[in-house]
């Protein structure tokens, strides 16, 4: 249940007045503890900050309800809220009536939603939705086929990229091997030339003995 972080729901207000009626207006720590641990609030899925049900906040909210009730009393009949009732009881009865209307409205909405779903189920069973469901199925299958085609295309493109990279690496390796072979050939030729030059050079005359 979505609730405003600052505004109390009708259920919370009703539980607040019930706790005040049980423990009194001077036991705010007990009232706050009851609200923090109340099972109905948990069941409704109402999420509040940890300090939302503080003693100060509970006291402020209760007296705000009393003030609002006093301002609305002139628009209510005497049979609804008798002045001889304690204030907390009058506030609780007023909130109880609001909560009942809230529940009735919720049930009405749920019943309308249920009736709509039941009508759709009956239409499906009677075959009225066959063409609609077949169209939905065809659209889903076409979507799956397109997704599969895109996936295959991506795999093909990535494979081409990998092949190009391997070809480039192989060409680089072959060029390097050829460069190394040429270098070795030149080195061998130069070494042979040097050896031949050393062999053909005349020997220096040996020094004459004195």
C-alpha positions in Angstrom: 0.0 0.0 0.0 1.4 3.3 -1.1 1.2 6.0 1.6 2.4 9.6 1.8 5.5 9.8 4.0 3.8 12.6 6.1 0.1 12.0 5.9 -1.6 9.3 8.0 -4.0 6.8 6.4 -7.5 6.4 7.8 -6.5 3.0 9.2 -3.5 4.5 11.1 -5.7 7.3 12.5 -8.3 4.8 13.7 -5.7 2.6 15.3 -4.2 5.7 17.0 -7.5 6.7 18.5 -8.1 3.2 19.7 -4.7 3.1 21.4 -5.4 6.5 23.0 -8.8 5.3 24.2 -7.1 2.2 25.8 -4.0 3.8 27.4 -5.1 7.4 27.8 -3.7 10.7 26.6 -0.7 10.6 29.0 0.8 7.3 27.8 2.2 8.3 24.5 5.2 5.9 24.7 2.7 3.0 25.0 0.6 4.4 22.1 3.6 4.7 19.9 4.8 1.2 20.7 1.4 -0.2 19.8 1.4 1.5 16.4 4.9 0.4 15.6 4.1 -3.3 16.3 0.5 -3.4 15.0 -0.2 -6.3 12.7 -2.8 -4.6 10.6 -0.3 -1.9 9.5 2.1 -4.6 8.5 -0.6 -6.5 6.6 -1.5 -3.4 4.6 2.2 -3.0 3.6 2.4 0.5 4.9 6.1 1.5 5.1 7.0 4.3 7.4 10.3 5.8 8.6 11.5 4.5 11.9 10.6 7.7 13.7 7.1 8.1 12.1 5.3 6.7 15.1 7.2 8.7 17.7 5.5 9.9 20.9 5.6 13.5 19.6 4.1 12.6 16.2 1.4 10.4 17.7 0.4 13.2 20.2 0.4 15.8 17.4 -1.7 13.7 15.1 -4.3 12.8 17.8 -4.9 16.4 18.8 -5.1 17.4 15.2 -7.9 14.9 14.7 -9.7 16.3 17.8 -9.4 19.8 16.3 -10.7 18.7 12.9 -13.6 16.9 14.6 -14.6 20.0 16.5 -14.6 22.0 13.3 -16.8 19.5 11.6 -19.3 18.9 14.4 -21.6 21.7 13.2 -22.1 19.8 9.9 -23.1 16.5 11.6 -26.4 15.4 13.1 -26.6 14.8 16.9 -27.4 11.2 16.4 -24.0 10.6 14.7 -21.8 12.1 17.4 -23.4 12.9 20.7 -21.7 15.6 22.8 -21.9 13.5 25.9 -19.4 11.0 24.5 -15.7 11.3 25.3 -13.8 13.1 22.6 -11.6 10.1 21.8 -14.8 7.9 21.3 -16.3 10.5 19.0 -13.1 10.7 16.9 -12.9 6.9 16.8 -16.5 6.6 15.6 -16.0 9.2 13.0 -12.8 7.4 11.7 -14.6 4.1 11.8 -17.3 5.3 9.5 -14.6 6.6 7.1 -12.8 3.3 7.2 -16.0 1.4 6.4 -16.5 3.6 3.3 -12.9 3.1 2.3 -13.3 -0.7 2.5 -16.5 -0.7 0.6 -14.9 1.4 -2.2 -12.0 -1.0 -2.3 -14.3 -4.0 -2.5 -16.2 -2.3 -5.3 -13.0 -1.8 -7.3 -11.9 -5.3 -6.7 -15.3 -6.7 -7.7 -15.2 -4.6 -10.9 -11.7 -5.9 -11.7 -12.7 -9.5 -11.0 -15.8 -9.2 -13.2 -13.6 -7.9 -16.0 -11.1 -10.8 -15.6 -14.0 -13.3 -15.5 -15.4 -11.9 -18.7 -12.1 -12.2 -20.4 -11.7 -15.9 -19.2 -15.2 -16.7 -20.6 -14.4 -15.1 -23.9 -11.2 -17.1 -24.2 -13.1 -20.3 -23.4 -15.8 -19.6 -26.0 -13.2 -19.0 -28.7 -13.8 -15.3 -29.1 -10.1 -14.6 -28.5 -8.7 -17.2 -30.9 -7.8 -14.8 -33.6 -6.5 -12.2 -31.1 -4.3 -14.8 -29.4 -3.1 -16.2 -32.8 -2.1 -12.7 -33.8 -0.2 -12.1 -30.5 1.5 -15.5 -31.0 2.5 -14.6 -34.6 3.9 -11.2 -33.4 5.9 -12.9 -30.7 7.3 -15.5 -33.1 8.3 -12.8 -35.6 10.0 -10.9 -32.9 11.9 -14.0 -31.8 13.0 -14.7 -35.4 14.2 -11.1 -35.9 16.1 -11.3 -32.6 17.7 -14.6 -33.7 18.6 -13.1 -37.1 20.3 -10.1 -35.5 22.2 -12.4 -33.1 23.5 -14.5 -36.1 24.5 -11.3 -37.9 26.4 -10.1 -34.9 28.2 -13.5 -34.7 29.0 -13.4 -38.4 30.4 -9.8 -38.2 32.5 -10.7 -35.1 33.8 -13.8 -36.9 34.9 -11.7 -39.9 36.7 -9.3 -37.6 38.5 -12.2 -36.0 39.5 -13.6 -39.4 40.9 -10.2 -40.6 42.9 -9.9 -37.4 44.4 -13.4 -37.9 45.2 -12.7 -41.5 46.9 -9.5 -40.6 48.9 -11.2 -37.9 50.0 -14.0 -40.3 51.1 -11.4 -42.9 53.1 -9.6 -40.3 54.7 -12.9 -39.3 55.6 -13.9 -42.9 57.1 -10.4 -43.5 59.2 -10.7 -40.4 60.4 -14.2 -41.4 61.3 -12.9 -44.9 63.1 -9.9 -43.4 65.0 -12.2 -41.0 66.0 -14.5 -43.9 67.2 -11.6 -46.0 69.2 -10.3 -43.2 70.8 -13.6 -42.6 71.6 -14.0 -46.3 73.2 -10.6 -46.4 75.2 -11.3 -43.3 76.5 -14.6 -44.8 77.5 -12.8 -48.0 79.3 -10.1 -46.1 81.1 -12.6 -44.0 82.3 -14.6 -47.0 83.5 -11.4 -48.7 85.5 -10.4 -45.6 87.1 -13.9 -45.5 88.0 -13.8 -49.1 89.5 -10.3 -48.7 91.7 -11.5 -45.8 92.9 -14.5 -47.9 93.9 -12.4 -51.0 95.8 -9.7 -49.1 99.6 -10.0 -49.4 101.5 -11.0 -46.3 103.8 -8.5 -44.9 107.5 -9.3 -45.4 109.1 -10.8 -42.5 111.6 -8.6 -40.8 115.3 -9.3 -41.8 117.6 -10.6 -39.2 120.4 -8.2 -38.2 
